[in-house]
Amino acid sequence: FALFSICTHLGCTPNWLSNEQKFKCPCHGSGFYSSGINFEGPAPRPLERARIVLADDGQILVDKNTKFQYEKGQWESPESFLQV
């Protein structure tokens, strides 16, 4: 899957903290697991996913114009992730 690095609280850009294996928003402290699920801070919902598909030539294509929201059940869409 491909996540938008836009905090769902006020739109700041969370940083990836590799030692802690999480995204952390520098503005108000929201934390997100590598899956995008929020677990700390004021963010009201998980990060959004972008549409991701495997092209016929084997390239992975990310469509930033299409977003999928966890709380709307959209992460179940086959275009919100790739099976490996």
C-alpha positions, 0 to 999 in steps of 0.5 A, a space after each residue: 500500500 501507499 500512504 499519504 504522509 498528511 496528518 489527519 489532525 491538521 494536515 502537517 507532515 508526519 516523519 518516519 521514525 525508523 528506530 520506533 517503526 512509526 510515523 510521528 507528526 511534529 505539529 501536535 504529536 499524533 502517532 501512526 503505525 507503519 500501517 497508517 493506523 493512528 494510536 496516539 495524539 489528536 489525529 482522529 483517524 488513520 492516514 489515507 491510502 493512495 490507489 496502487 496498481 500493478 501495470 501490465 509491464 510490471 511497474 507499480 503505479 501510485 495514483 495520488 488522485 484517488 484516496 482510500 479511508 480506513 474508517 469508510 471501509 475503503 482499505 478493503 478495496 483491491 486498489 488500495 493495496 497490492 498482494 505480494 
